[in-house]
Amino acid sequence: TREGSTIVVPLGSFAEGDERTLLAKVSLRPGAAGQQPVARVQMVYNDLVTGIRNESAGQLLAFMSSDPAKVPELDAQVAGRLGRSETAATLKQANRLFAAGDYKGAVRALASKRAELSERKKTAGRTAPEPKRAAVEADFDRQLAALDAANAAFAKPSRTAAGMARSARSPAARNRTRAGRAQVRRNAADALAMSF
């Protein structure tokens, strides 16, 4: 929820070792080189074992530079989280295009995101610290698998005679096939899972 310039994000319950991520898209005005404050972050939580209310705070800073060589690669885990958000959006977009009968548009959107994600995976795999590299790569692999499954289902028409006849009659007929409807549901479930 938003309260003025403050955004409150409930993270739910979690135990030691659990991780939560928050992805926020922010725009910064161009400024002088150096550090620029982006946000002040405060986490308030109740320790359910001790019953004590705790808090932790910090500041998010951006390093501004006009020299592209000084801009570091995106953190591998951040790249993965950003990828999940974008992959979820692409699956939803492909569903909308598929439902409207624009199968080629759905396949193009999926292929474009897959190519972008493959490149991001290479960079993230190269820059991720060794203890987290396997998890980062597995995260990208799950995203790529979801895009591949959607692409495979949307790219090929139904092989049954009835399915071919429906496809010939109407460009929107394929979304009424059992396989098409099933893939739309899988895409929606994958998009929801990647949102967290």
DRENPA-3360 file (N, C-alpha, C; in nm, 2 decimals, always signed):
BEGIN
1 = TREGSTIV = +0.08/-0.12/+0.00/+0.00/+0.00/+0.00/+0.09/+0.12/+0.00 ~ +0.03/+0.23/-0.05/+0.11/+0.35/-0.06/+0.05/+0.45/+0.04 ~ +0.14/+0.52/+0.12/+0.10/+0.62/+0.21/+0.18/+0.74/+0.19 ~ +0.14/+0.83/+0.10/+0.22/+0.94/+0.06/+0.34/+0.90/-0.01 ~ +0.46/+0.93/+0.03/+0.59/+0.89/-0.04/+0.64/+0.75/+0.02 ~ +0.56/+0.69/+0.11/+0.60/+0.57/+0.17/+0.52/+0.45/+0.11 ~ +0.59/+0.34/+0.08/+0.53/+0.22/+0.03/+0.54/+0.11/+0.14 ~ +0.43/+0.06/+0.18/+0.43/-0.05/+0.28/+0.41/-0.18/+0.21;
9 = VPLGSFAE = +0.50/-0.28/+0.23/+0.49/-0.41/+0.17/+0.49/-0.52/+0.27 ~ +0.37/-0.58/+0.30/+0.37/-0.69/+0.39/+0.45/-0.81/+0.33 ~ +0.54/-0.87/+0.41/+0.62/-0.98/+0.36/+0.57/-1.12/+0.42 ~ +0.47/-1.12/+0.50/+0.42/-1.24/+0.56/+0.51/-1.30/+0.66 ~ +0.49/-1.42/+0.70/+0.57/-1.49/+0.80/+0.68/-1.56/+0.73 ~ +0.80/-1.56/+0.79/+0.91/-1.64/+0.74/+1.00/-1.68/+0.85 ~ +1.08/-1.79/+0.82/+1.17/-1.84/+0.92/+1.31/-1.82/+0.89 ~ +1.40/-1.85/+0.98/+1.54/-1.83/+0.95/+1.58/-1.90/+0.82;
17 = GDERTLLA = +1.65/-1.83/+0.74/+1.70/-1.88/+0.61/+1.61/-1.85/+0.50 ~ +1.48/-1.82/+0.53/+1.39/-1.78/+0.42/+1.43/-1.65/+0.36 ~ +1.40/-1.63/+0.23/+1.43/-1.50/+0.16/+1.31/-1.45/+0.10 ~ +1.30/-1.32/+0.10/+1.19/-1.24/+0.03/+1.25/-1.14/-0.05 ~ +1.20/-1.11/-0.17/+1.25/-1.01/-0.25/+1.14/-0.91/-0.28 ~ +1.18/-0.79/-0.30/+1.09/-0.68/-0.34/+1.15/-0.62/-0.47 ~ +1.07/-0.62/-0.57/+1.11/-0.56/-0.70/+1.03/-0.43/-0.72 ~ +1.10/-0.32/-0.73/+1.04/-0.19/-0.76/+1.10/-0.12/-0.88;
25 = KVSLRPGA = +1.02/-0.07/-0.96/+1.08/+0.01/-1.08/+1.08/+0.15/-1.04 ~ +1.20/+0.21/-1.04/+1.21/+0.35/-1.01/+1.28/+0.43/-1.12 ~ +1.24/+0.56/-1.13/+1.31/+0.64/-1.23/+1.39/+0.75/-1.15 ~ +1.51/+0.77/-1.20/+1.59/+0.87/-1.14/+1.62/+0.98/-1.24 ~ +1.62/+1.10/-1.19/+1.66/+1.22/-1.27/+1.81/+1.21/-1.30 ~ +1.85/+1.25/-1.42/+2.00/+1.25/-1.44/+2.06/+1.35/-1.34 ~ +2.18/+1.31/-1.29/+2.24/+1.40/-1.19/+2.39/+1.39/-1.21 ~ +2.46/+1.45/-1.12/+2.61/+1.45/-1.12/+2.66/+1.31/-1.09;
33 = AGQQPVAR = +2.78/+1.29/-1.13/+2.84/+1.16/-1.11/+2.86/+1.14/-0.96 ~ +2.85/+1.01/-0.92/+2.86/+0.98/-0.78/+2.74/+0.91/-0.73 ~ +2.73/+0.90/-0.60/+2.62/+0.83/-0.53/+2.50/+0.92/-0.53 ~ +2.38/+0.86/-0.55/+2.26/+0.94/-0.54/+2.16/+0.85/-0.46 ~ +2.10/+0.91/-0.36/+2.00/+0.83/-0.28/+1.88/+0.80/-0.36 ~ +1.83/+0.67/-0.35/+1.71/+0.63/-0.42/+1.60/+0.61/-0.32 ~ +1.63/+0.54/-0.22/+1.52/+0.51/-0.12/+1.58/+0.48/+0.02 ~ +1.50/+0.51/+0.12/+1.53/+0.47/+0.25/+1.45/+0.35/+0.28;
41 = VQMVYNDL = +1.51/+0.24/+0.32/+1.43/+0.11/+0.35/+1.43/+0.08/+0.49 ~ +1.32/+0.05/+0.54/+1.30/+0.01/+0.68/+1.22/-0.12/+0.69 ~ +1.27/-0.21/+0.77/+1.20/-0.34/+0.79/+1.16/-0.35/+0.93 ~ +1.03/-0.36/+0.96/+0.99/-0.38/+1.10/+0.92/-0.52/+1.11 ~ +0.96/-0.59/+1.21/+0.90/-0.72/+1.22/+0.89/-0.76/+1.37 ~ +0.80/-0.86/+1.39/+0.78/-0.91/+1.53/+0.85/-1.05/+1.53 ~ +0.94/-1.07/+1.63/+1.00/-1.20/+1.64/+0.89/-1.29/+1.72 ~ +0.84/-1.39/+1.66/+0.73/-1.47/+1.72/+0.78/-1.56/+1.83;
49 = VTGIRNES = +0.91/-1.58/+1.84/+0.97/-1.67/+1.94/+0.98/-1.58/+2.07 ~ +1.05/-1.46/+2.06/+1.07/-1.38/+2.17/+0.96/-1.28/+2.20 ~ +0.88/-1.26/+2.10/+0.77/-1.16/+2.12/+0.82/-1.01/+2.11 ~ +0.94/-1.00/+2.07/+1.00/-0.86/+2.06/+0.99/-0.80/+1.92 ~ +0.95/-0.68/+1.92/+0.94/-0.60/+1.79/+1.08/-0.55/+1.75 ~ +1.12/-0.58/+1.63/+1.26/-0.54/+1.59/+1.24/-0.46/+1.46 ~ +1.35/-0.38/+1.43/+1.35/-0.31/+1.30/+1.50/-0.30/+1.25 ~ +1.51/-0.29/+1.12/+1.64/-0.28/+1.06/+1.62/-0.18/+0.95;
57 = AGQLLAFM = +1.71/-0.09/+0.92/+1.70/+0.01/+0.82/+1.83/+0.03/+0.74 ~ +1.81/+0.08/+0.62/+1.93/+0.11/+0.54/+1.89/+0.20/+0.43 ~ +1.98/+0.23/+0.34/+1.95/+0.33/+0.23/+2.00/+0.26/+0.10 ~ +1.92/+0.27/+0.00/+1.95/+0.23/-0.13/+2.01/+0.34/-0.21 ~ +2.13/+0.32/-0.26/+2.20/+0.43/-0.33/+2.23/+0.38/-0.48 ~ +2.22/+0.48/-0.57/+2.26/+0.45/-0.71/+2.39/+0.52/-0.74 ~ +2.48/+0.46/-0.81/+2.60/+0.52/-0.85/+2.58/+0.57/-0.99 ~ +2.59/+0.70/-1.01/+2.57/+0.77/-1.13/+2.70/+0.79/-1.20;
65 = SSDPAKVP = +2.70/+0.76/-1.33/+2.83/+0.78/-1.41/+2.79/+0.80/-1.56 ~ +2.86/+0.88/-1.63/+2.84/+0.90/-1.77/+2.93/+0.81/-1.85 ~ +3.02/+0.73/-1.78/+3.11/+0.63/-1.84/+3.05/+0.49/-1.84 ~ +3.00/+0.44/-1.95/+2.94/+0.30/-1.95/+3.04/+0.20/-1.89 ~ +3.17/+0.21/-1.90/+3.26/+0.12/-1.85/+3.26/+0.11/-1.70 ~ +3.21/+0.21/-1.64/+3.21/+0.22/-1.49/+3.08/+0.16/-1.43 ~ +2.98/+0.13/-1.52/+2.86/+0.08/-1.48/+2.87/-0.07/-1.46 ~ +2.85/-0.12/-1.34/+2.87/-0.27/-1.31/+2.75/-0.35/-1.37;
73 = ELDAQVAG = +2.78/-0.48/-1.39/+2.67/-0.57/-1.44/+2.56/-0.57/-1.33 ~ +2.44/-0.60/-1.37/+2.33/-0.61/-1.28/+2.36/-0.73/-1.19 ~ +2.33/-0.72/-1.06/+2.35/-0.83/-0.97/+2.27/-0.95/-1.02 ~ +2.33/-1.07/-1.01/+2.27/-1.19/-1.07/+2.14/-1.22/-1.01 ~ +2.12/-1.21/-0.88/+1.99/-1.24/-0.82/+1.89/-1.14/-0.86 ~ +1.93/-1.01/-0.87/+1.84/-0.91/-0.91/+1.79/-0.93/-1.06 ~ +1.89/-0.97/-1.14/+1.86/-1.01/-1.28/+1.76/-1.12/-1.29 ~ +1.77/-1.22/-1.20/+1.68/-1.33/-1.20/+1.54/-1.29/-1.16;
81 = RLGRSETA = +1.53/-1.20/-1.06/+1.40/-1.16/-1.01/+1.34/-1.07/-1.11 ~ +1.42/-0.98/-1.17/+1.37/-0.90/-1.28/+1.32/-0.98/-1.40 ~ +1.39/-1.09/-1.43/+1.35/-1.18/-1.53/+1.22/-1.25/-1.50 ~ +1.20/-1.29/-1.38/+1.07/-1.35/-1.34/+0.96/-1.26/-1.36 ~ +0.97/-1.13/-1.32/+0.87/-1.03/-1.34/+0.84/-1.01/-1.49 ~ +0.94/-1.00/-1.57/+0.92/-0.98/-1.71/+0.87/-1.10/-1.78 ~ +0.91/-1.22/-1.74/+0.86/-1.35/-1.80/+0.71/-1.36/-1.77 ~ +0.67/-1.33/-1.64/+0.53/-1.33/-1.61/+0.45/-1.24/-1.70;
89 = ATLKQANR = +0.50/-1.12/-1.72/+0.43/-1.02/-1.80/+0.42/-1.07/-1.95 ~ +0.53/-1.14/-1.99/+0.53/-1.19/-2.13/+0.43/-1.30/-2.15 ~ +0.42/-1.39/-2.05/+0.32/-1.50/-2.05/+0.18/-1.45/-2.06 ~ +0.15/-1.34/-1.98/+0.02/-1.28/-1.98/-0.01/-1.22/-2.11 ~ +0.09/-1.15/-2.17/+0.08/-1.08/-2.30/+0.05/-1.19/-2.41 ~ +0.13/-1.30/-2.40/+0.11/-1.41/-2.50/-0.03/-1.47/-2.49 ~ -0.08/-1.48/-2.37/-0.22/-1.53/-2.35/-0.32/-1.44/-2.41 ~ -0.30/-1.30/-2.39/-0.39/-1.21/-2.45/-0.39/-1.22/-2.61;
97 = LFAAGDYK = -0.27/-1.22/-2.66/-0.25/-1.23/-2.81/-0.32/-1.36/-2.86 ~ -0.29/-1.47/-2.79/-0.35/-1.60/-2.83/-0.50/-1.60/-2.83 ~ -0.55/-1.54/-2.72/-0.70/-1.53/-2.71/-0.76/-1.45/-2.82 ~ -0.69/-1.35/-2.87/-0.74/-1.26/-2.98/-0.71/-1.33/-3.11 ~ -0.65/-1.44/-3.12/-0.62/-1.51/-3.24/-0.49/-1.47/-3.31 ~ -0.41/-1.39/-3.24/-0.28/-1.35/-3.30/-0.17/-1.44/-3.25 ~ -0.17/-1.57/-3.31/-0.08/-1.67/-3.27/+0.06/-1.63/-3.30 ~ +0.08/-1.57/-3.42/+0.22/-1.53/-3.46/+0.27/-1.42/-3.36;
105 = GAVRALAS = +0.19/-1.33/-3.32/+0.23/-1.23/-3.22/+0.26/-1.29/-3.09 ~ +0.18/-1.39/-3.05/+0.21/-1.46/-2.92/+0.35/-1.53/-2.93 ~ +0.37/-1.60/-3.04/+0.50/-1.67/-3.05/+0.62/-1.57/-3.06 ~ +0.60/-1.46/-3.13/+0.70/-1.36/-3.14/+0.74/-1.30/-3.01 ~ +0.64/-1.27/-2.93/+0.66/-1.21/-2.79/+0.74/-1.31/-2.71 ~ +0.70/-1.44/-2.71/+0.77/-1.54/-2.63/+0.91/-1.56/-2.68 ~ +0.93/-1.57/-2.81/+1.07/-1.59/-2.87/+1.16/-1.47/-2.83 ~ +1.10/-1.35/-2.84/+1.18/-1.23/-2.81/+1.23/-1.23/-2.66;
113 = KRAELSER = +1.13/-1.26/-2.57/+1.17/-1.27/-2.43/+1.27/-1.38/-2.41 ~ +1.25/-1.49/-2.48/+1.34/-1.60/-2.46/+1.49/-1.56/-2.49 ~ +1.50/-1.50/-2.61/+1.63/-1.45/-2.65/+1.70/-1.36/-2.55 ~ +1.62/-1.26/-2.50/+1.67/-1.17/-2.40/+1.71/-1.24/-2.28 ~ +1.62/-1.33/-2.23/+1.65/-1.40/-2.11/+1.77/-1.49/-2.12 ~ +1.79/-1.55/-2.23/+1.91/-1.64/-2.25/+2.04/-1.56/-2.24 ~ +2.04/-1.44/-2.29/+2.16/-1.35/-2.28/+2.18/-1.31/-2.13 ~ +2.07/-1.28/-2.07/+2.07/-1.24/-1.93/+2.12/-1.35/-1.84;
121 = KKTAGRTA = +2.08/-1.47/-1.87/+2.13/-1.59/-1.80/+2.28/-1.61/-1.81 ~ +2.33/-1.59/-1.93/+2.48/-1.60/-1.95/+2.55/-1.50/-1.86 ~ +2.51/-1.38/-1.86/+2.57/-1.27/-1.78/+2.56/-1.31/-1.63 ~ +2.44/-1.34/-1.59/+2.42/-1.38/-1.45/+2.50/-1.49/-1.40 ~ +2.51/-1.60/-1.49/+2.59/-1.71/-1.46/+2.74/-1.68/-1.44 ~ +2.78/-1.58/-1.52/+2.92/-1.54/-1.51/+2.95/-1.45/-1.39 ~ +2.85/-1.37/-1.35/+2.88/-1.28/-1.24/+2.83/-1.33/-1.10 ~ +2.75/-1.43/-1.10/+2.69/-1.48/-0.97/+2.81/-1.54/-0.88;
129 = PEPKRAAV = +2.80/-1.51/-0.75/+2.90/-1.57/-0.67/+2.88/-1.72/-0.67 ~ +2.99/-1.80/-0.65/+2.99/-1.94/-0.67/+2.88/-2.01/-0.58 ~ +2.87/-1.97/-0.45/+2.77/-2.04/-0.37/+2.62/-2.03/-0.42 ~ +2.60/-1.92/-0.50/+2.46/-1.89/-0.55/+2.44/-1.92/-0.70 ~ +2.55/-1.95/-0.77/+2.55/-1.97/-0.91/+2.44/-2.07/-0.96 ~ +2.44/-2.19/-0.89/+2.35/-2.30/-0.93/+2.20/-2.25/-0.92 ~ +2.17/-2.18/-0.81/+2.04/-2.14/-0.78/+2.00/-2.03/-0.88 ~ +2.09/-1.94/-0.91/+2.06/-1.84/-1.01/+2.03/-1.90/-1.15;
137 = EADFDRQL = +2.12/-1.99/-1.19/+2.10/-2.06/-1.32/+1.97/-2.14/-1.32 ~ +1.93/-2.21/-1.21/+1.81/-2.28/-1.21/+1.69/-2.19/-1.22 ~ +1.70/-2.07/-1.16/+1.59/-1.97/-1.17/+1.57/-1.94/-1.32 ~ +1.67/-1.91/-1.39/+1.66/-1.87/-1.53/+1.61/-1.99/-1.61 ~ +1.66/-2.11/-1.58/+1.61/-2.23/-1.65/+1.46/-2.25/-1.63 ~ +1.41/-2.23/-1.51/+1.26/-2.24/-1.49/+1.18/-2.14/-1.58 ~ +1.24/-2.02/-1.59/+1.17/-1.92/-1.67/+1.18/-1.96/-1.82 ~ +1.29/-2.00/-1.86/+1.31/-2.04/-2.00/+1.22/-2.16/-2.04;
145 = AALDAANA = +1.20/-2.25/-1.94/+1.12/-2.37/-1.96/+0.97/-2.33/-1.98 ~ +0.93/-2.23/-1.90/+0.79/-2.18/-1.91/+0.77/-2.11/-2.05 ~ +0.86/-2.03/-2.09/+0.85/-1.97/-2.22/+0.85/-2.08/-2.33 ~ +0.94/-2.18/-2.32/+0.95/-2.28/-2.42/+0.82/-2.36/-2.43 ~ +0.76/-2.39/-2.32/+0.63/-2.47/-2.32/+0.52/-2.39/-2.38 ~ +0.51/-2.26/-2.35/+0.41/-2.18/-2.41/+0.43/-2.16/-2.56 ~ +0.56/-2.14/-2.60/+0.59/-2.13/-2.74/+0.55/-2.26/-2.82 ~ +0.59/-2.37/-2.76/+0.56/-2.50/-2.83/+0.41/-2.52/-2.85;
153 = AFAKPSRT = +0.33/-2.49/-2.75/+0.19/-2.51/-2.75/+0.12/-2.41/-2.85 ~ +0.17/-2.28/-2.85/+0.10/-2.18/-2.93/+0.15/-2.18/-3.07 ~ +0.27/-2.24/-3.10/+0.33/-2.23/-3.23/+0.27/-2.34/-3.32 ~ +0.22/-2.45/-3.27/+0.17/-2.56/-3.35/+0.02/-2.57/-3.34 ~ -0.05/-2.58/-3.45/-0.20/-2.60/-3.45/-0.23/-2.74/-3.40 ~ -0.36/-2.76/-3.36/-0.41/-2.89/-3.33/-0.38/-2.98/-3.44 ~ -0.34/-3.11/-3.41/-0.31/-3.20/-3.52/-0.44/-3.29/-3.55 ~ -0.54/-3.27/-3.48/-0.66/-3.35/-3.51/-0.73/-3.29/-3.63;
161 = AAGMARSA = -0.81/-3.37/-3.71/-0.88/-3.32/-3.82/-0.97/-3.21/-3.79 ~ -1.04/-3.23/-3.67/-1.14/-3.13/-3.63/-1.07/-3.00/-3.59 ~ -0.95/-3.02/-3.53/-0.87/-2.90/-3.50/-0.82/-2.83/-3.62 ~ -0.78/-2.90/-3.72/-0.74/-2.83/-3.85/-0.85/-2.77/-3.91 ~ -0.97/-2.83/-3.91/-1.09/-2.77/-3.98/-1.12/-2.64/-3.90 ~ -1.12/-2.64/-3.77/-1.15/-2.52/-3.69/-1.05/-2.41/-3.72 ~ -0.92/-2.45/-3.73/-0.82/-2.35/-3.76/-0.84/-2.29/-3.90 ~ -0.88/-2.37/-3.99/-0.90/-2.32/-4.13/-1.02/-2.22/-4.13;
169 = RSPAARNR = -1.13/-2.25/-4.05/-1.25/-2.17/-4.05/-1.23/-2.04/-3.99 ~ -1.15/-2.03/-3.88/-1.14/-1.91/-3.80/-1.00/-1.89/-3.74 ~ -0.95/-1.77/-3.75/-0.81/-1.75/-3.69/-0.82/-1.75/-3.54 ~ -0.93/-1.74/-3.48/-0.94/-1.74/-3.34/-0.99/-1.88/-3.29 ~ -1.00/-1.98/-3.38/-1.05/-2.11/-3.34/-0.95/-2.18/-3.25 ~ -0.82/-2.17/-3.27/-0.73/-2.25/-3.20/-0.73/-2.22/-3.05 ~ -0.77/-2.10/-3.00/-0.78/-2.08/-2.86/-0.90/-2.15/-2.80 ~ -0.98/-2.22/-2.88/-1.09/-2.29/-2.82/-1.06/-2.44/-2.81;
177 = TRAGRAQV = -0.94/-2.48/-2.86/-0.90/-2.62/-2.85/-0.86/-2.65/-2.71 ~ -0.87/-2.78/-2.67/-0.83/-2.82/-2.54/-0.69/-2.78/-2.51 ~ -0.60/-2.81/-2.60/-0.46/-2.78/-2.58/-0.43/-2.63/-2.56 ~ -0.50/-2.55/-2.64/-0.48/-2.41/-2.63/-0.53/-2.35/-2.50 ~ -0.65/-2.40/-2.45/-0.70/-2.36/-2.32/-0.61/-2.40/-2.21 ~ -0.56/-2.53/-2.22/-0.47/-2.58/-2.12/-0.35/-2.50/-2.11 ~ -0.29/-2.46/-2.22/-0.17/-2.38/-2.22/-0.19/-2.24/-2.16 ~ -0.30/-2.18/-2.19/-0.34/-2.05/-2.13/-0.34/-2.06/-1.98;
185 = RRNAADAL = -0.40/-2.17/-1.93/-0.41/-2.19/-1.78/-0.27/-2.21/-1.73 ~ -0.19/-2.29/-1.80/-0.05/-2.31/-1.75/+0.03/-2.18/-1.75 ~ +0.01/-2.10/-1.85/+0.08/-1.97/-1.86/+0.04/-1.88/-1.74 ~ -0.09/-1.88/-1.71/-0.14/-1.80/-1.60/-0.08/-1.85/-1.47 ~ -0.08/-1.98/-1.45/-0.02/-2.04/-1.32/+0.13/-2.01/-1.31 ~ +0.20/-2.02/-1.43/+0.35/-1.99/-1.43/+0.37/-1.84/-1.40 ~ +0.29/-1.76/-1.46/+0.30/-1.61/-1.44/+0.28/-1.58/-1.29 ~ +0.18/-1.64/-1.23/+0.15/-1.61/-1.09/+0.27/-1.66/-1.00;
193 = AMSF = +0.32/-1.78/-1.03/+0.43/-1.83/-0.95/+0.56/-1.74/-0.97 ~ +0.58/-1.69/-1.08/+0.70/-1.60/-1.10/+0.68/-1.47/-1.04 ~ +0.56/-1.43/-1.00/+0.54/-1.30/-0.95/+0.59/-1.29/-0.80 ~ +0.63/-1.41/-0.74/+0.67/-1.41/-0.61/+0.82/-1.44/-0.60;
% end
